[in-house]
Amino acid sequence: MTNMSASAGVAIEIGRMPILLRTGDPVFRRMLESRYQGFINRSATPRYSFDVELHEPVDGMEADDDVEVHLQHGRWQLRRGDFQAEWDPDSAHGWIRQSANPYAIDSVLRIVHTLILAKEGGFLMHAASAIRKDRAYLFAGVSGAGKTTISRLAPPDATLLTDEVSYVRRRGPVYQACGTPFAGELGKSGENLSAPLAAAFLLAKGPENRVDDIPATEAVRAVLRNVLFFAEDPELVKLVFQSACEFVARVPLRRLTFTPDQRVWEMIG
């Protein structure tokens, strides 16, 4: 792959994890700076770096093809119709060959962060999250469950971290929710902030606002259903399962049934 200087790089810091993307294409670099505005840290010392090379997509290969992620000779191999990447965690370096489609680099970053978090007790999750009164709240659910709706209903004193993909990391016994640039229907990045998680909610739409307890086994299944993880690796799959169990043991997880009414936030925090 092309050897690019650090001066051509953009350091994107998500979840306090700076990753340097080097590119020799000034148009692509400007796209990165615009797309990840608020998550670029020019003074950070990157933990990992990637050289990015642009190419035209191959006929018949589409962005919605299945993602393939596997470990080969100590290096992670990532592939989809619009990108191919390799990452060596030991050398902290990798390369990405992708189309100019910005969704390709979004996907690579998500995959890399899931691999990093799996070994640190955290995960990415299909969930909205917000900070209110210095505490974070997470709202998990599949598409249509109400993540964007609960985000739109947030009161003025709540800071939105994301309406689509939440970044959950562990610091000792404490779980934190961090903002991400991965936007859902709201079409805008969350704030690049973090706070300790006070509670997590499994969203359901209904005729009234109500909070119900969830048995621990059901709570673990609900977390696993909403965790983003792509690697075909038994060791990391086991770690993710353990992380889900420990998360449920330390963070209250309840079912939140709600109507599209701002008063639901009176039940949250």
C-alpha positions as CSV (number, residue, x, y, z in Angstrom):
1,M,0.0,0.0,0.0
2,T,1.0,3.6,-0.5
3,N,3.2,5.1,2.3
4,M,1.7,8.4,3.4
5,S,3.1,10.9,5.8
6,A,1.4,11.7,9.1
7,S,0.9,15.3,7.9
8,A,-1.7,13.9,5.4
9,G,-3.7,12.3,8.2
10,V,-6.9,13.1,10.1
11,A,-7.1,11.9,13.7
12,I,-10.7,10.8,14.5
13,E,-11.2,10.4,18.2
14,I,-14.3,8.4,19.2
15,G,-14.7,7.1,22.7
16,R,-11.4,8.7,23.6
17,M,-9.7,6.4,21.1
18,P,-7.9,8.4,18.4
19,I,-7.4,6.6,15.1
20,L,-5.3,8.3,12.4
21,L,-6.5,8.0,8.8
22,R,-3.8,8.9,6.2
23,T,-4.9,9.9,2.7
24,G,-3.2,11.4,-0.3
25,D,-6.5,12.6,-1.7
26,P,-7.2,16.2,-0.6
27,V,-10.9,15.9,-1.5
28,F,-11.4,12.8,0.6
29,R,-9.5,14.5,3.4
30,R,-11.8,17.4,3.4
31,M,-14.8,15.0,3.4
32,L,-13.3,13.4,6.5
33,E,-12.8,16.7,8.2
34,S,-16.4,17.7,7.5
35,R,-18.1,14.4,8.2
36,Y,-16.3,13.9,11.6
37,Q,-16.3,17.5,12.7
38,G,-16.4,17.6,16.4
39,F,-14.5,14.2,16.6
40,I,-11.2,15.4,15.1
41,N,-8.4,15.8,17.6
42,R,-5.3,17.4,16.0
43,S,-3.3,17.2,19.2
44,A,-4.0,13.6,20.0
45,T,-1.3,10.8,19.8
46,P,-3.1,8.2,17.7
47,R,-3.4,4.7,19.1
48,Y,-3.8,3.2,15.7
49,S,-3.3,4.4,12.1
50,F,-4.6,3.4,8.6
51,D,-3.5,4.3,5.1
52,V,-6.5,4.9,3.0
53,E,-6.4,4.3,-0.8
54,L,-9.4,5.1,-3.0
55,H,-10.5,3.0,-5.9
56,E,-13.6,2.5,-8.1
57,P,-16.0,-0.2,-6.8
58,V,-15.9,-3.5,-8.7
59,D,-18.9,-4.3,-10.7
60,G,-21.3,-6.5,-8.8
61,M,-19.9,-5.5,-5.4
62,E,-22.3,-3.4,-3.4
63,A,-22.1,-1.5,-0.1
64,D,-24.9,-3.6,1.3
65,D,-23.1,-6.9,0.7
66,D,-22.4,-8.9,3.9
67,V,-19.4,-7.8,6.0
68,E,-16.6,-10.3,6.5
69,V,-14.3,-9.9,9.5
70,H,-11.8,-12.6,10.4
71,L,-8.4,-13.0,11.9
72,Q,-5.6,-14.4,9.7
73,H,-2.0,-14.7,10.9
74,G,-2.5,-12.2,13.6
75,R,-4.1,-9.6,11.3
76,W,-7.7,-8.6,11.0
77,Q,-9.2,-8.9,7.5
78,L,-12.2,-6.7,6.8
79,R,-14.2,-6.9,3.6
80,R,-17.4,-5.6,2.1
81,G,-18.4,-4.7,-1.5
82,D,-17.2,-1.1,-1.1
83,F,-14.1,-1.7,1.0
84,Q,-11.2,-4.1,1.9
85,A,-9.0,-3.5,4.9
86,E,-6.3,-5.2,6.9
87,W,-5.3,-4.3,10.5
88,D,-2.5,-5.5,12.6
89,P,-3.3,-4.7,16.3
90,D,0.3,-5.5,17.4
91,S,1.9,-2.9,15.0
92,A,-1.1,-0.6,15.5
93,H,-1.2,-0.1,11.8
94,G,-3.4,-1.1,8.8
95,W,-4.6,-0.1,5.4
96,I,-8.0,0.5,3.8
97,R,-8.8,0.2,0.1
98,Q,-12.3,1.7,-0.5
99,S,-14.6,3.6,-2.7
100,A,-15.0,7.3,-2.1
101,N,-18.4,6.5,-0.5
102,P,-18.3,8.0,3.1
103,Y,-20.4,5.1,4.4
104,A,-17.4,2.8,3.7
105,I,-15.1,4.6,6.1
106,D,-18.0,4.8,8.7
107,S,-18.3,1.0,8.5
108,V,-14.5,0.4,8.8
109,L,-14.3,2.6,11.9
110,R,-17.3,0.9,13.5
111,I,-15.8,-2.6,12.9
112,V,-12.3,-1.5,14.3
113,H,-13.9,0.0,17.4
114,T,-15.9,-3.2,18.1
115,L,-12.7,-5.2,17.9
116,I,-10.9,-2.8,20.3
117,L,-13.9,-2.6,22.7
118,A,-14.3,-6.4,22.9
119,K,-11.1,-6.8,24.7
120,E,-11.8,-3.9,27.0
121,G,-15.2,-5.0,28.3
122,G,-17.2,-2.6,26.1
123,F,-19.2,-2.6,22.9
124,L,-21.1,-0.6,20.3
125,M,-24.8,-0.9,20.5
126,H,-27.9,-0.1,18.5
127,A,-29.1,2.6,20.9
128,A,-29.6,6.2,21.4
129,S,-27.9,7.9,24.4
130,A,-27.9,11.2,26.1
131,I,-26.4,13.0,29.1
132,R,-28.6,14.7,31.7
133,K,-27.5,16.1,35.0
134,D,-24.0,14.6,34.4
135,R,-25.4,11.1,34.0
136,A,-25.8,9.1,30.8
137,Y,-28.9,7.2,29.7
138,L,-29.1,4.6,27.0
139,F,-32.1,3.7,24.9
140,A,-31.7,0.4,23.0
141,G,-33.8,-1.1,20.2
142,V,-33.9,-2.3,16.7
143,S,-34.9,-0.1,13.8
144,G,-38.4,1.4,14.5
145,A,-38.2,0.9,18.2
146,G,-38.1,4.6,18.9
147,K,-34.5,5.6,19.2
148,T,-34.8,8.7,17.1
149,T,-38.2,9.6,18.6
150,I,-36.9,9.5,22.2
151,S,-34.0,11.6,21.0
152,R,-36.3,14.2,19.5
153,L,-38.3,14.3,22.8
154,A,-35.3,15.0,24.9
155,P,-35.6,18.2,27.1
156,P,-33.3,21.2,26.5
157,D,-31.1,20.2,29.5
158,A,-30.2,16.9,27.9
159,T,-27.2,16.5,25.6
160,L,-27.6,14.0,22.8
161,L,-24.7,11.5,22.3
162,T,-26.2,9.6,19.4
163,D,-29.6,8.6,18.0
164,E,-28.3,5.4,16.4
165,V,-25.0,3.8,17.6
166,S,-24.0,4.2,21.2
167,Y,-20.4,3.7,22.4
168,V,-20.2,1.9,25.7
169,R,-16.8,1.5,27.4
170,R,-15.8,0.3,30.8
171,R,-13.5,2.0,33.3
172,G,-13.1,-0.4,36.2
173,P,-16.6,-1.0,37.7
174,V,-18.1,2.0,35.9
175,Y,-19.6,2.0,32.4
176,Q,-19.5,5.2,30.3
177,A,-21.5,6.2,27.3
178,C,-19.6,8.3,24.7
179,G,-20.8,10.4,21.9
180,T,-20.4,9.1,18.3
181,P,-20.6,10.7,14.8
182,F,-22.7,7.7,13.6
183,A,-26.0,9.4,12.9
184,G,-29.4,7.9,12.4
185,E,-32.6,9.5,11.2
186,L,-31.7,12.8,12.9
187,G,-28.9,13.1,10.4
188,K,-26.4,14.8,12.7
189,S,-23.6,13.7,14.9
190,G,-23.9,13.5,18.7
191,E,-21.7,15.6,21.0
192,N,-18.2,14.4,21.6
193,L,-18.7,14.0,25.4
194,S,-19.0,11.1,27.9
195,A,-20.6,10.4,31.2
196,P,-21.2,7.4,33.6
197,L,-24.2,5.4,32.7
198,A,-27.0,5.7,35.2
199,A,-29.5,3.3,33.4
200,A,-30.3,1.7,30.2
201,F,-33.8,1.2,28.7
202,L,-35.1,-1.3,26.1
203,L,-37.6,0.7,24.0
204,A,-41.1,-0.2,23.1
205,K,-43.9,2.0,21.7
206,G,-47.2,1.8,23.5
207,P,-50.4,3.6,24.6
208,E,-48.8,4.9,27.8
209,N,-45.5,5.8,29.4
210,R,-44.4,3.0,31.7
211,V,-41.2,1.5,33.0
212,D,-41.0,-2.2,33.8
213,D,-38.3,-4.4,35.3
214,I,-36.7,-7.1,33.1
215,P,-35.4,-10.4,34.4
216,A,-31.6,-10.7,34.2
217,T,-31.6,-13.5,31.6
218,E,-34.0,-11.5,29.3
219,A,-31.9,-8.4,29.9
220,V,-28.7,-10.1,28.7
221,R,-30.5,-11.4,25.6
222,A,-31.8,-7.9,24.9
223,V,-28.3,-6.4,25.1
224,L,-26.8,-9.1,22.9
225,R,-29.5,-8.6,20.3
226,N,-28.5,-4.9,20.0
227,V,-24.7,-5.2,20.2
228,L,-22.9,-4.5,17.0
229,F,-20.3,-7.2,16.4
230,F,-19.0,-8.6,13.1
231,A,-16.0,-10.8,13.7
232,E,-16.1,-14.5,13.2
233,D,-13.9,-15.2,16.2
234,P,-14.9,-17.5,19.1
235,E,-12.6,-15.9,21.6
236,L,-14.0,-12.4,21.0
237,V,-17.6,-13.7,20.8
238,K,-17.1,-15.2,24.3
239,L,-15.7,-11.9,25.6
240,V,-18.7,-10.0,24.2
241,F,-21.1,-12.4,25.9
242,Q,-19.2,-11.9,29.2
243,S,-19.3,-8.1,28.7
244,A,-23.1,-8.2,28.2
245,C,-23.5,-10.2,31.4
246,E,-21.3,-7.9,33.4
247,F,-23.1,-4.8,31.9
248,V,-26.5,-6.1,33.0
249,A,-25.1,-6.8,36.5
250,R,-23.8,-3.3,37.0
251,V,-26.2,-1.0,35.0
252,P,-30.0,-1.1,35.6
253,L,-31.8,-2.2,32.4
254,R,-35.5,-1.8,32.2
255,R,-38.2,-1.8,29.5
256,L,-39.5,1.7,28.7
257,T,-42.9,1.7,26.9
258,F,-43.7,5.2,25.8
259,T,-45.9,7.4,23.6
260,P,-44.4,10.3,21.6
261,D,-44.8,12.8,24.5
262,Q,-42.1,14.8,26.2
263,R,-43.4,13.7,29.6
264,V,-41.7,10.4,29.2
265,W,-38.4,12.1,30.1
266,E,-39.9,12.7,33.6
267,M,-39.6,8.9,34.1
268,I,-36.0,8.7,32.9
269,G,-33.9,11.1,34.9
